[in-house]
């Protein structure tokens, strides 16, 4: 038996009027079994009482997954929460990854779009790969998201999970934005649907994602990806060899983005990062995210002079940030599978830097190891002897926390038999900086003019310490 659901993307400043509109729609076009409010809010009771149980995702954690704010207005919190209506319709509310999520749902609600669908519209910045994982795991019939606070209206063509089960992904704009902000539909969880002749974007994305992540993080030139058909089960393979003239980091590349180079030494150079993580932190008026890159197109550092000069860049940049009361976090992934090794650096607040960084690396390591089905587990140590042995292996992830005269090194051994999460260092830093939406560099893109401005500000900041001039 079909039941009716009403989905709204409210302006939280206009909540009372929106509940009145929902009540009106319930009397005219209902009755609805549930009303779902998209977005993420800290809503409070209002004069008008909803006639229908109305659910929204809270921005503040509650003790319970479902908390009554007032009659028929329920706040949902937690990484992943499920609700089964009297009709049997199952609704899932996804806020963050939850490995314990099992089974399937009829309706899934998330803030971000799935990255696989966002890419089809050129909107990678509002997509989240964690949503893709949850969607493919739960296989909903309907998936509602907004992507940003204001949202936008978009309805993706229906695509099949099975010959009798299809999915419709719908995004709504916020009320008052000029976009469609409401959606009503009927659903019968027991009903088999006719075959939908649409391409499942998640099958394509699952084949493409590993190669794209590695190319972006390593600096390798992005290669065209094969678009898979429904019957094509072969994974897309990354090229094994990238020539220097095609490498993002090689100065011999005719397309090198020289407008981002801060300083050039004899064996390496310093450049601002593309897609920087941090926003400017006072008194800095630029992000401070930068990269130290050796001239040699090599996966690991073998040359002593190269290593020493890169260390000098680290020392001088750290001194410059320390003068402004910032610590500096350096991170590097060294492994034979690299394209062009490099060291990234990010300034962080000096006060409490070590405590916060260790919380960040511990939390992200825990999450990585809980989810490590294909990627290898990690175990970091700061013990001097253990770190020395790990670094001598040339196969590691390394973080260096520089706080003036105090330097702490954290390293984890890698093995070549299993792939590594190349986004792991950025995940650690996104936790430290409290900016989870900026984990992926392509969500932090800047215009060329902005990149030039960032580089000029970094040059002026670093001038006093620049040993290459």
ROLUM-997984 format. One line per 10 residues: number of its first residue (from 1); their letters; for each residue x, y, z of C-alpha. Coordinates in steps of 0.1 Angstrom, whole numbers. Layout:
BEGIN
NUM = a = X:Y:Z  ...
# end
This chain:
BEGIN
1 = xxxxxxxxxx = 0:0:0  14:34:-10  21:61:15  28:98:9  59:116:20  66:154:18  102:166:16  111:203:22  143:223:23  133:251:47
11 = xxxxxxxxxx = 148:284:55  153:280:93  145:317:98  111:311:84  103:278:101  68:287:115  56:298:80  69:267:65  52:244:90  20:263:82
21 = xxxxxxxxxx = 25:255:45  32:219:53  0:217:73  -19:232:44  -4:207:19  -13:179:43  -50:189:43  -51:196:5  -28:168:-9  -22:144:20
31 = xxxxxxxxxx = -25:129:43  13:125:45  29:99:68  60:120:74  76:153:65  114:154:60  133:187:63  165:187:43  197:205:55  212:206:90
41 = xxxxxxxxxx = 199:229:117  195:237:153  158:243:153  137:254:182  100:251:190  77:275:171  41:286:176  26:264:149  25:226:157  32:203:127
51 = xxxxxxxxxx = 2:181:119  25:154:106  56:139:123  84:161:109  121:150:110  153:170:105  190:164:110  204:184:139  236:203:139  241:197:176
61 = xxxxxxxxxx = 245:162:190  217:150:213  219:122:238  193:102:218  191:96:181  156:110:179  147:139:202  113:156:204  118:193:201  80:198:203
71 = xxxxxxxxxx = 50:178:193  57:162:158  90:180:154  118:155:158  156:161:157  177:132:143  214:130:153  242:104:151  263:92:123  235:71:108
81 = xxxxxxxxxx = 200:68:121  171:47:108  134:51:112  106:26:102  72:42:96  40:24:103  36:17:66  69:-2:66  88:25:48  124:27:61
91 = xxxxxxxxxx = 142:60:62  179:65:68  194:98:80  231:99:71  254:125:87  288:108:88  303:73:79  290:45:100  305:11:94  277:-6:113
101 = xxxxxxxxxx = 250:4:88  234:-27:74  204:-38:53  187:-13:30  164:17:32  136:30:10  146:67:15  180:81:23  186:117:35  220:133:35
111 = xxxxxxxxxx = 235:168:34  261:162:6  254:149:-28  271:116:-38  303:124:-56  294:101:-84  263:122:-92  279:155:-84  306:148:-110  280:143:-138
121 = xxxxxxxxxx = 270:180:-132  305:194:-128  298:199:-91  324:178:-74  328:204:-47  293:195:-32  299:158:-35  312:135:-8  327:100:-15  315:88:20
131 = xxxxxxxxxx = 279:94:8  286:72:-23  297:44:0  265:47:21  243:49:-10  257:18:-26  255:0:7  219:8:14  206:11:-22  177:35:-15
141 = xxxxxxxxxx = 147:40:-38  149:77:-31  179:98:-20  174:134:-10  203:159:-5  211:196:-7  249:199:-12  251:234:3  232:255:28  212:272:0
151 = xxxxxxxxxx = 211:240:-21  199:238:-57  171:218:-74  183:188:-94  166:155:-102  190:128:-115  176:103:-141  164:72:-123  190:43:-125  187:6:-115
161 = xxxxxxxxxx = 201:-12:-85  184:-44:-98  159:-51:-126  131:-45:-101  146:-17:-79  155:18:-91  169:49:-74  159:85:-78  183:112:-64  167:146:-58
171 = xxxxxxxxxx = 183:178:-46  162:208:-34  170:245:-32  163:263:1  129:280:5  132:316:-7  162:308:-30  142:308:-62  148:271:-67  122:243:-62
181 = xxxxxxxxxx = 123:236:-24  95:210:-19  89:175:-32  59:152:-26  57:116:-37  41:82:-30  60:51:-22  52:14:-16  82:-5:-1  68:-38:-12
191 = xxxxxxxxxx = 62:-27:-48  85:-40:-76  94:-14:-101  98:-19:-138  133:-19:-152  149:15:-155  171:19:-186  196:43:-170  233:42:-163  242:36:-126
201 = xxxxxxxxxx = 267:64:-119  281:45:-89  293:16:-110  313:40:-131  326:60:-102  338:29:-83  360:20:-112  374:55:-116  379:66:-80  411:49:-70
211 = xxxxxxxxxx = 430:61:-101  418:96:-98  427:99:-61  462:86:-67  468:109:-97  456:140:-79  475:134:-47  508:123:-63  509:151:-88  505:128:-118
221 = xxxxxxxxxx = 489:143:-149  453:132:-150  447:107:-177  413:102:-195  392:76:-178  373:50:-197  335:53:-193  323:18:-184  292:2:-197  268:-18:-176
231 = xxxxxxxxxx = 285:-50:-188  321:-38:-184  335:-51:-151  372:-44:-158  387:-17:-135  403:13:-150  441:10:-147  464:39:-140  495:43:-162  526:29:-146
241 = xxxxxxxxxx = 550:55:-160  545:93:-161  571:112:-180  586:143:-164  571:166:-191  537:153:-180  542:155:-142  526:184:-123  557:188:-101  585:187:-127
251 = xxxxxxxxxx = 600:220:-139  605:204:-173  567:202:-178  559:230:-203  526:235:-184  541:239:-150  522:264:-130  551:287:-123  528:314:-109  527:293:-77
261 = xxxxxxxxxx = 565:290:-72  577:308:-41  614:300:-41  638:278:-62  669:262:-47  697:241:-63  679:208:-58  643:216:-49  617:243:-48  589:257:-27
271 = xxxxxxxxxx = 554:264:-41  520:272:-28  495:243:-28  467:239:-53  435:236:-34  449:247:0  432:233:31  433:262:57  416:295:52  437:325:63
281 = xxxxxxxxxx = 443:325:101  450:359:117  475:374:116  482:355:83  463:369:53  469:338:32  464:300:37  501:291:42  496:256:27  527:249:6
291 = xxxxxxxxxx = 547:221:-10  585:213:-10  593:195:-42  626:179:-54  638:185:-89  643:148:-96  613:130:-109  616:102:-83  592:83:-61  616:84:-30
301 = xxxxxxxxxx = 644:106:-19  678:90:-25  700:121:-31  716:135:1  719:171:-12  683:170:-22  672:157:12  693:184:30  680:212:9  644:201:14
311 = xxxxxxxxxx = 651:200:52  665:235:49  632:246:33  614:230:62  635:246:88  632:281:74  595:280:66  588:267:102  609:295:116  589:320:96
321 = xxxxxxxxxx = 556:306:109  569:303:145  577:341:144  539:346:138  530:322:167  522:292:145  535:257:146  540:239:112  529:204:103  549:187:75
331 = xxxxxxxxxx = 537:155:59  551:131:33  542:98:18  573:79:6  568:47:-14  582:31:-45  547:35:-62  549:73:-60  551:94:-92  570:124:-77
341 = xxxxxxxxxx = 577:126:-40  570:158:-22  565:173:13  534:193:21  532:218:49  504:236:68  506:262:96  485:255:127  479:275:159  509:271:183
351 = xxxxxxxxxx = 488:270:215  480:233:222  494:223:188  509:190:199  478:178:219  454:187:191  476:171:165  480:139:184  442:137:189  438:143:152
361 = xxxxxxxxxx = 463:116:141  449:91:166  413:96:156  420:95:118  442:64:123  414:47:143  389:55:115  413:44:88  419:10:105  382:4:111
371 = xxxxxxxxxx = 375:9:75  406:-7:60  391:-33:38  414:-27:8  438:0:21  464:-10:47  460:-4:84  483:22:99  502:24:132  521:56:140
381 = xxxxxxxxxx = 549:59:164  570:89:177  596:67:194  630:79:180  645:45:173  614:31:157  609:63:136  646:60:124  640:24:113  608:32:95
391 = xxxxxxxxxx = 623:62:76  653:40:65  628:17:48  618:45:24  582:32:26  563:53:51  539:81:59  556:108:80  544:138:99  567:164:114
401 = xxxxxxxxxx = 553:189:139  577:218:143  571:242:173  602:264:174  630:244:191  607:214:197  602:190:168  581:158:169  582:132:142  554:106:137
411 = xxxxxxxxxx = 559:78:112  539:47:101  554:18:81  539:11:47  540:-22:28  539:-25:-10  514:-53:-11  484:-32:-2  473:3:-14  474:33:10
421 = xxxxxxxxxx = 448:60:14  466:89:-2  442:113:13  451:102:49  474:132:57  447:156:45  421:137:66  443:142:97  447:179:89  410:184:82
431 = xxxxxxxxxx = 403:170:117  430:193:132  418:224:114  381:215:119  374:218:82  361:183:71  346:197:39  382:207:27  397:172:28  399:169:-10
441 = xxxxxxxxxx = 420:195:-29  394:198:-57  369:212:-32  393:240:-23  401:252:-59  410:288:-64  410:310:-95  444:317:-111  442:353:-99  437:340:-63
451 = xxxxxxxxxx = 466:316:-67  489:344:-79  478:366:-50  484:337:-25  519:331:-39  529:368:-37  518:370:-1  537:339:7  568:353:-10  566:385:11
461 = xxxxxxxxx = 561:365:43  590:342:35  615:368:22  634:372:55  641:335:56  645:327:19  680:312:16  677:308:-22  677:345:-31
# end
